[in-house]
Amino acid sequence: MDSYPRALLLHPADNVAVALTKLLPGQVELVGEVNSEPTTATEEITQGHKLALRLIAEGENVIKYGVAIGFATSPIAAGAWVHTHNCRSVIDERSHTL
């Protein structure tokens, strides 16, 4: 799978992974401590940004590092870009970043 772009899955409870390179729509290899099947990006995701690993319902926590870092402000489809346009921080309510 070396030809597929990669995303880092940090914890088995996470519902997002971090893009290690720019992701284009298509198959993505998940790497990290957790053994995971490949997933699919449904849109372009910038390196360092988050990829939804499954549907995240509106109001549901966004989990990274095994903890809630924010919540979805609208439904986030599996494979979608997770960022300030569809979630809000629970760490610092003043923050515009996650």
Secondary structure in CASP SS format (residue, H / E / C, confidence):
PFRMAT SS
TARGET T0000
AUTHOR 0000-0000-0000
METHOD secondary structure of the structure
MODEL  1
M C 1.00
D C 1.00
S C 1.00
Y C 1.00
P C 1.00
R E 1.00
A E 1.00
L E 1.00
L C 1.00
L C 1.00
H C 1.00
P C 1.00
A C 1.00
D C 1.00
N C 1.00
V E 1.00
A E 1.00
V E 1.00
A E 1.00
L C 1.00
T C 1.00
K C 1.00
L E 1.00
L C 1.00
P C 1.00
G E 1.00
Q E 1.00
V E 1.00
E E 1.00
L E 1.00
V E 1.00
G C 1.00
E C 1.00
V C 1.00
N C 1.00
S C 1.00
E C 1.00
P C 1.00
T E 1.00
T E 1.00
A E 1.00
T C 1.00
E C 1.00
E C 1.00
I E 1.00
T C 1.00
Q C 1.00
G C 1.00
H C 1.00
K E 1.00
L E 1.00
A E 1.00
L C 1.00
R C 1.00
L C 1.00
I E 1.00
A C 1.00
E C 1.00
G C 1.00
E C 1.00
N E 1.00
V E 1.00
I E 1.00
K E 1.00
Y C 1.00
G C 1.00
V E 1.00
A E 1.00
I E 1.00
G E 1.00
F E 1.00
A E 1.00
T C 1.00
S C 1.00
P C 1.00
I E 1.00
A C 1.00
A C 1.00
G C 1.00
A C 1.00
W E 1.00
V E 1.00
H C 1.00
T C 1.00
H C 1.00
N C 1.00
C E 1.00
R E 1.00
S E 1.00
V C 1.00
I C 1.00
D C 1.00
E C 1.00
R C 1.00
S C 1.00
H C 1.00
T C 1.00
L C 1.00
END
